[in-house]
Amino acid sequence: MENNKNMKNKNNQQGKNGNKGKKKNSKSSFIFPSVVVLLYVVLYFVNPDKTLIAFKYSFGVFKTVLPVLSMVLLFLFLFNMINEKKLKNVVEKSPQFVQYLVMTVFGTFSHGPMYAWYPLMKGFHDKGISYGSIATFLYARGIKLAMMPALISFFGIKYTIVLTTYLLIFSNIQGIVVDILMKDKAQA
């Protein structure tokens, strides 16, 4: 009996203090960018022309990804401002299909690399959104509104409507399947 109490106290302390030792040092977060800059400097002396081409290409990629990362960071910031208790009450009271539909719309309007959205989806899950709703979001990202004109010009309006409808329907079906599979694992 005494051992059980000690184990519970130890687990509670680890839960409360477990992340203290895992905090990142602010200096260590600059190691990778510093190594990259140093590599560019060294390579510039070896082959300046190719290094400038590589730097321009890397800068172009950075400019392309920066708006998406900025939007994700903005969403993360705004999402952290939400009162968790109120959100949890709204999520618990709203039907699951409403969550699927909302996440389908969010997924359709999201742009950029998928991995940039993972932290936001983790935050959604931590605040009560189901894995199925997150799967719905990720699947619905296959609908690219900005690419619709190109899709229509290459494949026609009929194909575009069929494909988009298919993606909308199956993003929700995927969410339902993921929720069913995850519920079974949670109960096991």
N, C-alpha and C positions, 0 to 999 in steps of 0.2 A: 504494500500500500504506500509506504514511504517512498519507494523507488518510483512509483507512478507519478506522485506529486512532484518529485525532483525532475523527472523527465518532462512533465508538462511545463514546469517553470523554465527549464532549459530551452524547450522549444519556443515558448513565448518570448524569451529574451533573444533567441536567434531570429525570430520573426521580426521583432522590433529593431534589433540592432544589426541584423544580418547584412544590410546594404552599406553599413558605415565603412567597412574595410574595402568595399568594392568601388568606392567613389573614384572617378578618374581624376588624375592630377591634371590641372590645366596646362602644364608644360608638356605633358606626354601627348596631348592632342595636336601639338604642332610638329611632332616628329615626322610624320609622313609628308606633309606639305614641304617641310624643310629639306627632306631628302630629295623630293622631286625638283625643287628649285636648284639644289646643289647639282643634281644630275644634269639639268638643263645648262647650267654654267659650265660644267666640265665638258659636256658634249659640244657646246658652242665653240670651245677652243679646238676640239678635234675636227668638227665639220660644221662651220657656221651656217652655210646655206641650208642644209638639211635640218639643222636644229631650229632655224627660224621658221621653216615650213611646218615642222612638228609643233612648234609653239603656237603658230597661227591656227593650226588645226585644233589643238587642245583648247585654245581660247575660244574658238568658234563653238566647240562642244559645250564649254562652260557657259557661254552666252545663251545657248539653246536650253540648257538644263536649269539655269538660274531662275527664270520666271516660274517654272513648275515647282522648284524647291521653295521659292518664296511663297507661292500660294499654299503649299503644304504646311510650311512653318506658320503662316497666318492662320490656317485652319486649326493647327495644333494649339496656337495661342488662344484663339477664340474658344476652342473646345474646352480648354482648361479653365476658362472663365465661367463655364456652365456649372450651375449648382448640381452636384451629383445626386443629391436626394430627390430633387425635383425631376431630373432627367430619368432617374430610375423609376419613379412613380409613373411618369408618362410612358416609358418603355413597357413597364409591367401592365399598364392599363390598355395600351394600344394593341390591337390584334396583330398577329405575326405577319399577315399579308400586307399590312400597312408598312411595316418595317421593310419588307421585301420591295415594295413599290418605291419607297423613299430612297432606298439604297440603289435601286435600279436607275432612278433619275440621277442620283449623285454619280454613279459609275459612268453613265452616258455623258455627263458634262465634264468628267475628269480627263485630264490630259497629262502627257509626260510619261516617264518610265514608271512601271508598276511598283518597283521597289521603293520609290519615293513615297508611296501612299501607305506602306506597311506600318510605320509608326502611328499614323492617324487611325488606321483600322485597329491596331492594338489598343489605342485609347478608347475607341468605340466599344471594343469588347470588354475592356476593364470597367466601363460604365454601364454595361448591361445589354449591349447589342449582341445578338446570337452569332455564332459562327456561320450559320446559314445566310444571314443577312450580309455578312462580310463577303461570303462566296458570291452572293448575288451582285454585290458591288464590283468585285473583281471580274466576273464574267461579263457584266454589262459594259465594261471598259472596251470590249471588242467593237462597240458602236462608236465610230469616230465621226462626230458631226462635221468637223473641219474637212474631212475627206469625202463627204457625201457627194459634192459636185464631181470629183474625179471618179468616184465609184459609179455614178450615174452615167458619166460620159464614156467610160470603158465598158460597162456591162448593161446599161439601160435602167430605166426607172422600175420596171417590173422586178428584175433581179434584186435591186436595192431594197425595194419594199419587202420582198420575201425574206431576204437575208436579215434585215433589221427586225422584222417581226419575229423571225426565228430566234435571234439573239435575245430579244426582250422576253419571249416566252420561256426559253430554256435557261435564262439567267435565274428566273424565279423557281423553275423546277430544280435547278442545281441547288439553290438555297434550301429548298425543302428537303432534298436528299441529304445534304450535308447536315442539316439539323437532326434528321432521323438517325444518321450514322453516329453523330457526335453524342446524341442522347443515349444511344445504346452503350457507347464506351463509358459515359459518365456513370451509368447505372451499374456497370460491371465491376 
